[in-house]
């Protein structure tokens, strides 16, 4: 593992001497970006940030970057809150106003940041004035925003799941390596000391040989299981719906789609699995160093051509390691109410009592089963335990082998990698790309339920299923095709 170097402060001017400037300039020229970073010209020594997506999670990402010492120079969003006009006092109108308010808060917090409605324009105009970007958009924009930024020489912090599709995840990992920029995926708990410690313990054999992993979530908490779009609505002044759709298939605007419920759409999101698995599956995937599964199979309820399922159970078989990873999401017996555009709750989809053995599933998110016993884990708190406790008798607890993040903060870890204090953040694209690729194999399984899909990782294809190519590598709308 890479170990942190001395924490001697590094200015942006110092860093510019270390950066792969020639490589990045050559790469960015193909996109017409003027990329040379502002620190080359002796500007403010703080890292300059362009925040792509300024509401919701974007609001948090931008604010947290500012807290660790990054300066916010530009903001990008399809909602221009200074022009925004939302009519209607119905429930949809009230919800929309409340959700979009956070975007206005971000602009108020950073009044000197230049505002854009299109990240491509921001990269073109601010290419010599920013060093890094956060990508906090709906899933279907992650790839374009991240790859264009990396090609322009920018360091990238991208929300989970890293991409909307499998080919995109593989490609982002490659481009990150080629450009040499510093990257991080936004699965924040990856920076927690207790998560890294338990990963070390798994690698040291605390459970003996591991046979199974079970992980679960109560999500979706948004509509899934619909078979037709909601009724179209007028696009409010201040919202650029064409830009929101971006590279994905068109659907008419509705507040029932954005800014929140897009996760349930295959064209824009990746359902409960894509939303939560990069958090909940993370420790076990990392600690067991799983790589790619050989087969994937999903059983689901309520999935359609348009929408992710209301619930699903997925088995990833890592036959080369003798481990099966089981995933559970949603609620069994839940129904989609088209009139109210919401889910009617059912019963939490989770492992059975034989797996849980009386442990409160609401307090934990995963259990790893080995020949010596079971390890229950919660990414939020250091409350993990092994059952039976006698499984720990005689275990030789290892020393630290995984570097710890400064202040258990993955934004600080990203900044430290940019400034050369550590080689890379631990959720850098070299890890996050393969991990996201594995997670999203489950999305394809959900879209093709009750079939055991055989994955050929080397050739990026499902064996004997050339018809699934479009679910691995999507086609993009005119104006959004990209060469990488």
ZALO-638998 format. One record per residue (C-alpha): residue number from 1; residue in three letters; z negated, y negated, x negated. Coordinates in nm, 3 decimals. Each point is the difference from the previous one (the first is absolute). Layout:
BEGIN
{NUM; Ala; {Z; Y; X}},
...
REM end
This chain:
BEGIN
{1; Unk; {0.000; 0.000; 0.000}},
{2; Unk; {0.054; -0.358; -0.113}},
{3; Unk; {-0.324; -0.175; -0.090}},
{4; Unk; {-0.065; -0.374; 0.043}},
{5; Unk; {0.036; -0.210; -0.310}},
{6; Unk; {-0.228; -0.285; -0.099}},
{7; Unk; {-0.034; -0.258; 0.279}},
{8; Unk; {0.111; -0.289; -0.223}},
{9; Unk; {0.149; -0.269; 0.227}},
{10; Unk; {0.378; -0.008; 0.000}},
{11; Unk; {0.188; -0.308; 0.114}},
{12; Unk; {0.332; 0.011; 0.176}},
{13; Unk; {0.154; -0.148; -0.315}},
{14; Unk; {-0.140; 0.292; -0.203}},
{15; Unk; {0.122; 0.246; 0.257}},
{16; Unk; {0.351; -0.141; -0.002}},
{17; Unk; {0.032; 0.112; -0.361}},
{18; Unk; {-0.080; 0.357; 0.106}},
{19; Unk; {0.221; 0.018; 0.310}},
{20; Unk; {0.337; 0.173; -0.001}},
{21; Unk; {0.175; -0.330; 0.052}},
{22; Unk; {0.349; 0.101; -0.107}},
{23; Unk; {-0.004; 0.311; 0.218}},
{24; Unk; {-0.120; -0.189; 0.304}},
{25; Unk; {0.252; -0.280; -0.044}},
{26; Unk; {0.285; 0.249; -0.025}},
{27; Unk; {-0.120; 0.187; 0.308}},
{28; Unk; {-0.051; -0.315; 0.204}},
{29; Unk; {0.342; -0.144; -0.077}},
{30; Unk; {0.164; 0.256; 0.226}},
{31; Unk; {-0.183; -0.156; 0.293}},
{32; Unk; {0.070; -0.360; -0.095}},
{33; Unk; {-0.367; -0.083; -0.064}},
{34; Unk; {-0.111; -0.249; -0.260}},
{35; Unk; {-0.304; 0.188; -0.116}},
{36; Unk; {-0.143; -0.142; -0.326}},
{37; Unk; {-0.372; -0.034; 0.081}},
{38; Unk; {-0.169; -0.337; 0.018}},
{39; Unk; {-0.241; 0.079; -0.282}},
{40; Unk; {0.291; 0.004; -0.243}},
{41; Unk; {0.029; -0.374; 0.064}},
{42; Unk; {-0.370; -0.059; -0.060}},
{43; Unk; {-0.100; -0.048; 0.363}},
{44; Unk; {-0.341; 0.084; 0.152}},
{45; Unk; {-0.147; 0.293; -0.195}},
{46; Unk; {-0.105; 0.183; 0.319}},
{47; Unk; {0.225; 0.272; 0.140}},
{48; Unk; {0.214; -0.154; 0.276}},
{49; Unk; {0.037; 0.202; 0.322}},
{50; Unk; {0.252; 0.022; 0.281}},
{51; Unk; {-0.164; 0.152; 0.308}},
{52; Unk; {0.258; 0.192; 0.206}},
{53; Unk; {-0.156; 0.042; 0.345}},
{54; Unk; {-0.282; -0.247; 0.069}},
{55; Unk; {-0.168; 0.131; 0.317}},
{56; Unk; {-0.208; 0.308; 0.071}},
{57; Unk; {-0.037; 0.201; -0.318}},
{58; Unk; {0.204; -0.262; -0.181}},
{59; Unk; {-0.269; -0.258; 0.069}},
{60; Unk; {-0.254; 0.230; -0.166}},
{61; Unk; {0.221; 0.090; -0.297}},
{62; Unk; {0.082; -0.362; -0.078}},
{63; Unk; {-0.361; -0.116; 0.035}},
{64; Unk; {-0.131; 0.285; -0.217}},
{65; Unk; {0.257; -0.076; -0.271}},
{66; Unk; {-0.116; -0.361; 0.001}},
{67; Unk; {-0.363; 0.112; -0.031}},
{68; Unk; {0.068; 0.192; -0.322}},
{69; Unk; {0.175; -0.299; -0.157}},
{70; Unk; {0.367; 0.015; 0.101}},
{71; Unk; {0.156; -0.326; 0.117}},
{72; Unk; {0.198; 0.007; 0.326}},
{73; Unk; {0.326; -0.188; -0.055}},
{74; Unk; {0.214; 0.120; 0.293}},
{75; Unk; {-0.038; 0.161; 0.342}},
{76; Unk; {0.260; 0.196; 0.195}},
{77; Unk; {-0.008; 0.096; 0.366}},
{78; Unk; {0.238; 0.036; 0.292}},
{79; Unk; {-0.249; -0.204; 0.205}},
{80; Unk; {0.007; -0.374; -0.071}},
{81; Unk; {-0.335; -0.100; 0.146}},
{82; Unk; {0.080; -0.369; -0.028}},
{83; Unk; {0.284; 0.049; 0.248}},
{84; Unk; {-0.147; 0.283; 0.204}},
{85; Unk; {0.005; -0.039; 0.377}},
{86; Unk; {-0.120; 0.286; 0.220}},
{87; Unk; {0.025; -0.038; 0.376}},
{88; Unk; {-0.181; 0.205; 0.261}},
{89; Unk; {-0.366; 0.052; 0.074}},
{90; Unk; {0.035; 0.373; 0.071}},
{91; Unk; {-0.167; 0.265; -0.210}},
{92; Unk; {0.298; 0.041; -0.232}},
{93; Unk; {0.010; -0.374; -0.063}},
{94; Unk; {-0.372; -0.021; -0.074}},
{95; Unk; {0.011; 0.297; -0.238}},
{96; Unk; {0.301; -0.143; -0.179}},
{97; Unk; {-0.164; -0.339; -0.049}},
{98; Unk; {-0.315; 0.162; -0.137}},
{99; Unk; {0.184; 0.223; -0.245}},
{100; Unk; {0.233; -0.270; -0.130}},
{101; Unk; {-0.285; -0.243; -0.053}},
{102; Unk; {-0.088; 0.173; -0.328}},
{103; Unk; {0.335; -0.100; -0.148}},
{104; Unk; {-0.084; -0.363; 0.067}},
{105; Unk; {-0.337; 0.050; -0.168}},
{106; Unk; {0.173; 0.116; -0.318}},
{107; Unk; {0.221; -0.308; -0.015}},
{108; Unk; {-0.303; -0.221; 0.059}},
{109; Unk; {-0.188; 0.175; -0.280}},
{110; Unk; {0.286; -0.056; -0.247}},
{111; Unk; {0.158; -0.332; 0.103}},
{112; Unk; {0.178; -0.048; -0.333}},
{113; Unk; {0.184; 0.334; 0.022}},
{114; Unk; {0.369; -0.034; 0.085}},
{115; Unk; {0.091; 0.179; 0.324}},
{116; Unk; {0.305; 0.223; 0.058}},
{117; Unk; {0.126; 0.213; 0.287}},
{118; Unk; {0.197; 0.240; -0.224}},
{119; Unk; {-0.137; 0.160; -0.318}},
{120; Unk; {0.349; 0.011; -0.148}},
{121; Unk; {0.015; -0.379; 0.018}},
{122; Unk; {-0.346; -0.027; -0.149}},
{123; Unk; {0.095; 0.221; -0.295}},
{124; Unk; {0.313; -0.206; -0.056}},
{125; Unk; {-0.166; -0.341; 0.028}},
{126; Unk; {-0.334; 0.083; -0.163}},
{127; Unk; {0.129; 0.246; -0.258}},
{128; Unk; {-0.115; -0.212; -0.294}},
{129; Unk; {-0.324; -0.107; 0.166}},
{130; Unk; {-0.168; 0.328; 0.102}},
{131; Unk; {-0.108; 0.305; -0.197}},
{132; Unk; {-0.109; 0.243; 0.271}},
{133; Unk; {0.025; 0.080; 0.369}},
{134; Unk; {-0.202; 0.172; 0.267}},
{135; Unk; {0.200; 0.196; 0.260}},
{136; Unk; {-0.190; 0.021; 0.329}},
{137; Unk; {0.281; 0.042; 0.251}},
{138; Unk; {0.078; 0.272; 0.254}},
{139; Unk; {0.093; 0.324; -0.179}},
{140; Unk; {0.377; -0.041; 0.036}},
{141; Unk; {0.001; -0.308; -0.228}},
{142; Unk; {-0.217; 0.146; -0.278}},
{143; Unk; {0.286; 0.146; -0.200}},
{144; Unk; {0.229; -0.303; 0.008}},
{145; Unk; {-0.273; -0.253; -0.073}},
{146; Unk; {-0.148; 0.209; -0.282}},
{147; Unk; {0.319; 0.109; -0.172}},
{148; Unk; {0.158; -0.347; 0.009}},
{149; Unk; {-0.321; -0.146; -0.141}},
{150; Unk; {-0.019; 0.258; -0.280}},
{151; Unk; {0.366; -0.053; -0.084}},
{152; Unk; {-0.081; -0.369; -0.026}},
{153; Unk; {-0.278; 0.079; -0.248}},
{154; Unk; {-0.294; -0.047; 0.235}},
{155; Unk; {-0.315; 0.208; 0.002}},
{156; Unk; {-0.048; 0.159; 0.342}},
{157; Unk; {-0.301; 0.083; 0.216}},
{158; Unk; {0.134; 0.187; 0.305}},
{159; Unk; {-0.189; 0.117; 0.305}},
{160; Unk; {-0.015; 0.366; 0.099}},
{161; Unk; {0.198; 0.205; 0.073}},
{162; Unk; {0.191; -0.113; -0.304}},
{163; Unk; {0.330; 0.043; 0.185}},
{164; Unk; {0.147; 0.089; 0.337}},
{165; Unk; {0.195; 0.297; -0.137}},
{166; Unk; {-0.005; 0.274; -0.263}},
{167; Unk; {0.299; -0.112; -0.207}},
{168; Unk; {-0.143; -0.351; -0.004}},
{169; Unk; {-0.329; 0.123; -0.147}},
{170; Unk; {0.180; 0.195; -0.273}},
{171; Unk; {0.216; -0.303; -0.077}},
{172; Unk; {-0.285; -0.252; -0.019}},
{173; Unk; {-0.183; 0.220; -0.251}},
{174; Unk; {0.315; 0.016; -0.212}},
{175; Unk; {0.074; -0.373; 0.015}},
{176; Unk; {-0.361; -0.085; -0.085}},
{177; Unk; {0.028; 0.212; -0.313}},
{178; Unk; {0.338; -0.147; -0.092}},
{179; Unk; {-0.106; -0.362; 0.038}},
{180; Unk; {-0.346; 0.039; -0.151}},
{181; Unk; {-0.166; -0.225; 0.256}},
{182; Unk; {-0.359; 0.069; 0.107}},
{183; Unk; {-0.040; 0.153; 0.343}},
{184; Unk; {-0.269; 0.107; 0.245}},
{185; Unk; {-0.004; 0.153; 0.348}},
{186; Unk; {-0.247; -0.136; 0.252}},
{187; Unk; {-0.217; 0.306; 0.060}},
{188; Unk; {-0.308; -0.201; -0.092}},
{189; Unk; {-0.253; 0.284; -0.007}},
{190; Unk; {0.189; 0.145; -0.298}},
{191; Unk; {-0.195; -0.254; -0.206}},
{192; Unk; {-0.343; 0.123; 0.116}},
{193; Unk; {-0.216; 0.157; -0.269}},
{194; Unk; {-0.114; 0.286; 0.224}},
{195; Unk; {0.359; 0.097; 0.085}},
{196; Unk; {0.091; 0.013; -0.368}},
{197; Unk; {-0.315; 0.193; -0.080}},
{198; Unk; {0.066; 0.268; 0.261}},
{199; Unk; {0.359; 0.031; -0.124}},
{200; Unk; {-0.144; 0.068; -0.347}},
{201; Unk; {-0.236; 0.260; 0.142}},
{202; Unk; {0.282; 0.183; 0.179}},
{203; Unk; {0.196; 0.016; -0.322}},
{204; Unk; {-0.308; 0.140; -0.173}},
{205; Unk; {-0.030; 0.287; 0.247}},
{206; Unk; {-0.299; -0.106; 0.209}},
{207; Unk; {0.129; 0.226; 0.282}},
{208; Unk; {0.165; 0.261; -0.217}},
{209; Unk; {0.354; 0.075; 0.108}},
{210; Unk; {0.094; -0.217; 0.299}},
{211; Unk; {0.180; 0.174; 0.287}},
{212; Unk; {0.019; -0.256; 0.281}},
{213; Unk; {-0.033; -0.370; 0.077}},
{214; Unk; {-0.048; -0.143; 0.350}},
{215; Unk; {0.037; -0.374; 0.075}},
{216; Unk; {-0.005; -0.183; 0.333}},
{217; Unk; {0.022; -0.337; 0.178}},
{218; Unk; {-0.053; -0.124; 0.356}},
{219; Unk; {0.314; -0.216; -0.017}},
{220; Unk; {0.237; -0.096; 0.158}},
{221; Unk; {-0.182; -0.290; 0.164}},
{222; Unk; {0.337; -0.146; 0.103}},
{223; Unk; {0.265; 0.141; 0.240}},
{224; Unk; {0.182; 0.315; -0.110}},
{225; Unk; {0.196; 0.255; 0.199}},
{226; Unk; {0.242; -0.235; 0.177}},
{227; Unk; {0.363; 0.098; 0.059}},
{228; Unk; {0.155; -0.341; 0.079}},
{229; Unk; {-0.055; -0.356; -0.123}},
{230; Unk; {-0.207; -0.245; 0.205}},
{231; Unk; {0.180; -0.265; 0.201}},
{232; Unk; {0.153; -0.270; -0.216}},
{233; Unk; {-0.173; -0.338; -0.007}},
{234; Unk; {0.111; -0.345; -0.120}},
{235; Unk; {-0.067; -0.049; -0.368}},
{236; Unk; {-0.266; -0.271; -0.041}},
{237; Unk; {0.096; -0.312; -0.192}},
{238; Unk; {-0.115; 0.045; -0.358}},
{239; Unk; {0.061; 0.376; -0.022}},
{240; Unk; {0.308; 0.121; -0.191}},
{241; Unk; {0.057; 0.333; 0.173}},
{242; Unk; {0.323; 0.075; -0.184}},
{243; Unk; {-0.187; -0.027; -0.329}},
{244; Unk; {-0.284; 0.216; 0.135}},
{245; Unk; {0.251; 0.278; 0.083}},
{246; Unk; {0.152; -0.042; -0.346}},
{247; Unk; {0.151; 0.324; -0.134}},
{248; Unk; {-0.101; 0.218; 0.298}},
{249; Unk; {0.178; 0.084; 0.329}},
{250; Unk; {0.000; -0.278; 0.256}},
{251; Unk; {-0.229; -0.020; 0.301}},
{252; Unk; {-0.047; -0.304; 0.222}},
{253; Unk; {-0.316; -0.202; -0.047}},
{254; Unk; {-0.317; 0.084; 0.189}},
{255; Unk; {-0.363; -0.088; -0.074}},
{256; Unk; {-0.064; 0.369; 0.069}},
{257; Unk; {0.177; 0.075; -0.329}},
{258; Unk; {-0.122; -0.269; -0.237}},
{259; Unk; {-0.217; -0.120; -0.157}},
{260; Unk; {-0.219; 0.311; 0.049}},
{261; Unk; {0.155; 0.298; 0.180}},
{262; Unk; {0.297; 0.050; -0.234}},
{263; Unk; {-0.186; 0.282; -0.178}},
{264; Unk; {0.084; 0.241; 0.282}},
{265; Unk; {0.377; -0.054; -0.044}},
{266; Unk; {0.186; 0.233; -0.235}},
{267; Unk; {0.244; -0.280; -0.083}},
{268; Unk; {-0.274; -0.235; -0.124}},
{269; Unk; {-0.318; 0.197; -0.062}},
{270; Unk; {-0.122; 0.346; -0.094}},
{271; Unk; {-0.256; 0.063; 0.272}},
{272; Unk; {-0.362; 0.093; -0.050}},
{273; Unk; {0.090; 0.225; -0.293}},
{274; Unk; {0.170; -0.276; -0.201}},
{275; Unk; {-0.267; -0.251; 0.089}},
{276; Unk; {-0.305; 0.205; -0.097}},
{277; Unk; {0.093; 0.293; -0.226}},
{278; Unk; {0.042; -0.217; -0.311}},
{279; Unk; {-0.369; -0.082; 0.047}},
{280; Unk; {-0.149; 0.325; 0.125}},
{281; Unk; {0.204; 0.256; -0.198}},
{282; Unk; {-0.023; -0.203; -0.320}},
{283; Unk; {-0.307; 0.139; -0.173}},
{284; Unk; {0.089; 0.367; 0.051}},
{285; Unk; {0.366; -0.052; -0.093}},
{286; Unk; {-0.103; -0.187; -0.316}},
{287; Unk; {-0.289; 0.220; -0.099}},
{288; Unk; {0.194; 0.324; 0.049}},
{289; Unk; {0.316; -0.144; -0.161}},
{290; Unk; {0.210; 0.155; 0.272}},
{291; Unk; {0.350; -0.135; -0.056}},
{292; Unk; {0.259; 0.113; 0.258}},
{293; Unk; {-0.051; 0.268; 0.266}},
{294; Unk; {0.243; 0.287; 0.032}},
{295; Unk; {-0.006; 0.012; 0.381}},
{296; Unk; {-0.114; -0.230; 0.283}},
{297; Unk; {-0.049; 0.080; 0.366}},
{298; Unk; {-0.117; -0.220; 0.288}},
{299; Unk; {-0.121; 0.077; 0.350}},
{300; Unk; {-0.007; -0.309; 0.220}},
{301; Unk; {-0.020; -0.140; 0.353}},
{302; Unk; {0.189; -0.298; 0.141}},
{303; Unk; {0.245; -0.074; -0.280}},
{304; Unk; {0.343; -0.133; 0.097}},
{305; Unk; {0.320; -0.119; -0.168}},
{306; Unk; {-0.150; -0.351; -0.005}},
{307; Unk; {-0.368; 0.060; -0.046}},
{308; Unk; {-0.254; 0.183; -0.211}},
{309; Unk; {-0.206; 0.264; 0.184}},
{310; Unk; {-0.320; -0.060; 0.195}},
{311; Unk; {-0.167; 0.261; -0.219}},
{312; Unk; {0.104; 0.238; -0.273}},
{313; Unk; {-0.131; 0.270; -0.233}},
{314; Unk; {0.191; 0.046; -0.325}},
{315; Unk; {-0.025; 0.266; -0.269}},
{316; Unk; {0.120; -0.085; -0.351}},
{317; Unk; {0.022; 0.320; -0.205}},
{318; Unk; {-0.037; -0.051; -0.375}},
{319; Unk; {0.080; 0.364; -0.068}},
{320; Unk; {0.028; -0.058; -0.375}},
{321; Unk; {-0.369; -0.094; -0.002}},
{322; Unk; {-0.115; 0.234; 0.276}},
{323; Unk; {-0.118; -0.294; 0.212}},
{324; Unk; {0.076; -0.090; 0.362}},
{325; Unk; {-0.063; -0.359; 0.109}},
{326; Unk; {-0.059; -0.043; 0.374}},
{327; Unk; {0.034; -0.338; 0.174}},
{328; Unk; {-0.116; -0.092; 0.352}},
{329; Unk; {0.071; -0.325; 0.186}},
{330; Unk; {-0.019; -0.142; 0.352}},
{331; Unk; {-0.165; 0.133; 0.311}},
{332; Unk; {0.082; 0.322; 0.183}},
{333; Unk; {0.076; -0.047; 0.367}},
{334; Unk; {0.062; -0.375; -0.042}},
{335; Unk; {0.288; -0.148; 0.200}},
{336; Unk; {0.230; -0.296; -0.042}},
{337; Unk; {-0.017; -0.245; 0.291}},
{338; Unk; {0.342; -0.169; 0.009}},
{339; Unk; {-0.103; -0.256; 0.262}},
{340; Unk; {-0.292; -0.132; -0.204}},
{341; Unk; {0.162; 0.097; -0.330}},
{342; Unk; {-0.310; 0.167; -0.138}},
{343; Unk; {-0.150; 0.341; -0.072}},
{344; Unk; {-0.241; 0.157; 0.247}},
{345; Unk; {-0.264; 0.165; -0.224}},
{346; Unk; {-0.054; 0.373; -0.039}},
{347; Unk; {-0.207; 0.217; -0.232}},
{348; Unk; {-0.013; -0.072; -0.374}},
{349; Unk; {0.237; 0.233; -0.190}},
{350; Unk; {-0.209; 0.144; -0.283}},
{351; Unk; {-0.083; 0.320; -0.188}},
{352; Unk; {-0.190; 0.268; 0.188}},
{353; Unk; {-0.368; 0.084; -0.030}},
{354; Unk; {0.072; 0.278; -0.248}},
{355; Unk; {0.117; -0.270; -0.242}},
{356; Unk; {-0.251; -0.274; 0.087}},
{357; Unk; {-0.311; 0.222; 0.031}},
{358; Unk; {-0.192; -0.258; 0.201}},
{359; Unk; {0.090; -0.298; -0.220}},
{360; Unk; {0.073; -0.318; 0.202}},
{361; Unk; {0.375; -0.046; -0.030}},
{362; Unk; {-0.039; -0.372; 0.082}},
{363; Unk; {-0.194; -0.056; -0.323}},
{364; Unk; {0.251; 0.170; -0.228}},
{365; Unk; {0.377; 0.003; -0.043}},
{366; Unk; {0.066; 0.313; -0.202}},
{367; Unk; {-0.143; 0.329; -0.117}},
{368; Unk; {0.113; 0.196; -0.304}},
{369; Unk; {-0.060; 0.375; 0.010}},
{370; Unk; {-0.037; 0.202; -0.318}},
{371; Unk; {-0.126; 0.341; -0.098}},
{372; Unk; {-0.351; -0.141; -0.060}},
{373; Unk; {-0.035; -0.209; 0.314}},
{374; Unk; {0.115; -0.315; 0.181}},
{375; Unk; {-0.003; -0.365; -0.105}},
{376; Unk; {-0.014; -0.259; 0.282}},
{377; Unk; {0.130; -0.346; -0.091}},
{378; Unk; {0.008; -0.352; 0.145}},
{379; Unk; {0.213; -0.253; -0.185}},
{380; Unk; {-0.217; -0.290; 0.120}},
{381; Unk; {-0.337; 0.111; -0.140}},
{382; Unk; {-0.162; 0.209; -0.270}},
{383; Unk; {-0.133; 0.259; 0.245}},
{384; Unk; {0.204; 0.300; -0.112}},
{385; Unk; {-0.179; 0.332; -0.016}},
{386; Unk; {0.066; 0.364; -0.074}},
{387; Unk; {-0.093; 0.276; 0.245}},
{388; Unk; {-0.181; 0.220; -0.087}},
{389; Unk; {-0.187; -0.204; -0.259}},
{390; Unk; {-0.054; 0.320; -0.198}},
{391; Unk; {0.368; -0.024; -0.095}},
{392; Unk; {-0.108; -0.266; -0.251}},
{393; Unk; {-0.240; 0.235; -0.182}},
{394; Unk; {0.101; 0.018; -0.363}},
{395; Unk; {0.287; -0.248; 0.039}},
{396; Unk; {0.052; -0.207; -0.315}},
{397; Unk; {0.067; -0.352; 0.128}},
{398; Unk; {0.276; -0.155; -0.214}},
{399; Unk; {0.012; -0.343; -0.156}},
{400; Unk; {0.226; -0.275; 0.126}},
{401; Unk; {0.371; 0.066; -0.049}},
{402; Unk; {0.162; -0.242; 0.248}},
{403; Unk; {-0.023; -0.374; -0.081}},
{404; Unk; {-0.203; -0.202; 0.249}},
{405; Unk; {0.140; -0.307; 0.174}},
{406; Unk; {-0.167; -0.332; -0.071}},
{407; Unk; {-0.250; -0.065; 0.280}},
{408; Unk; {0.146; 0.304; 0.183}},
{409; Unk; {0.277; -0.241; 0.107}},
{410; Unk; {0.363; 0.108; -0.004}},
{411; Unk; {0.120; -0.362; 0.005}},
{412; Unk; {-0.203; -0.068; -0.315}},
{413; Unk; {0.136; 0.322; -0.152}},
{414; Unk; {0.356; -0.115; 0.072}},
{415; Unk; {-0.066; -0.338; -0.161}},
{416; Unk; {-0.159; 0.169; -0.302}},
{417; Unk; {0.316; 0.208; -0.042}},
{418; Unk; {0.218; -0.312; 0.023}},
{419; Unk; {-0.209; -0.172; -0.266}},
{420; Unk; {0.008; 0.303; -0.228}},
{421; Unk; {-0.370; 0.088; 0.026}},
{422; Unk; {0.085; 0.350; 0.128}},
{423; Unk; {0.324; 0.192; -0.034}},
{424; Unk; {0.046; 0.025; 0.376}},
{425; Unk; {-0.190; 0.013; 0.326}},
{426; Unk; {-0.083; 0.353; 0.109}},
{427; Unk; {0.199; -0.035; 0.324}},
{428; Unk; {0.307; -0.125; -0.185}},
{429; Unk; {0.340; 0.109; 0.127}},
{430; Unk; {0.011; 0.286; -0.252}},
{431; Unk; {-0.277; 0.156; 0.212}},
{432; Unk; {0.058; -0.169; 0.336}},
{433; Unk; {0.370; 0.089; 0.011}},
{434; Unk; {-0.044; 0.380; -0.021}},
{435; Unk; {-0.309; -0.017; 0.224}},
{436; Unk; {0.184; -0.197; 0.270}},
{437; Unk; {0.297; 0.234; -0.032}},
{438; Unk; {-0.230; 0.294; 0.072}},
{439; Unk; {-0.159; -0.174; 0.300}},
{440; Unk; {0.337; -0.092; 0.149}},
{441; Unk; {0.121; 0.359; -0.018}},
{442; Unk; {-0.240; 0.041; 0.290}},
{443; Unk; {0.188; -0.268; 0.194}},
{444; Unk; {0.319; 0.205; -0.025}},
{445; Unk; {-0.199; 0.306; 0.112}},
{446; Unk; {-0.131; -0.195; 0.300}},
{447; Unk; {0.357; -0.095; 0.092}},
{448; Unk; {0.100; 0.368; -0.024}},
{449; Unk; {-0.307; 0.174; 0.145}},
{450; Unk; {-0.075; 0.373; -0.010}},
{451; Unk; {0.237; 0.053; -0.293}},
{452; Unk; {-0.111; 0.100; -0.347}},
{453; Unk; {0.197; -0.238; -0.220}},
{454; Unk; {0.059; 0.109; -0.359}},
{455; Unk; {-0.006; -0.293; -0.242}},
{456; Unk; {0.211; -0.017; -0.317}},
{457; Unk; {-0.169; -0.281; -0.191}},
{458; Unk; {0.238; 0.014; -0.297}},
{459; Unk; {0.304; -0.064; 0.219}},
{460; Unk; {-0.173; -0.214; 0.262}},
{461; Unk; {0.110; 0.218; 0.291}},
{462; Unk; {-0.121; 0.254; 0.253}},
{463; Unk; {0.144; 0.341; -0.082}},
{464; Unk; {0.268; 0.104; 0.246}},
{465; Unk; {-0.034; -0.322; 0.202}},
{466; Unk; {0.269; -0.251; -0.104}},
{467; Unk; {-0.033; -0.148; 0.351}},
{468; Unk; {-0.334; -0.151; -0.103}},
{469; Unk; {0.148; -0.216; -0.276}},
{470; Unk; {-0.015; -0.312; 0.218}},
{471; Unk; {-0.373; 0.057; 0.047}},
{472; Unk; {-0.041; 0.003; -0.378}},
{473; Unk; {0.225; -0.296; -0.085}},
{474; Unk; {0.069; -0.243; 0.285}},
{475; Unk; {0.309; -0.209; 0.057}},
{476; Unk; {-0.060; -0.375; 0.004}},
{477; Unk; {0.151; -0.262; 0.225}},
{478; Unk; {0.281; -0.220; -0.129}},
{479; Unk; {-0.133; -0.268; -0.228}},
{480; Unk; {-0.288; 0.220; -0.116}},
{481; Unk; {0.178; 0.268; -0.203}},
{482; Unk; {-0.139; 0.015; -0.350}},
{483; Unk; {0.111; 0.151; -0.329}},
{484; Unk; {-0.275; 0.137; -0.225}},
REM end
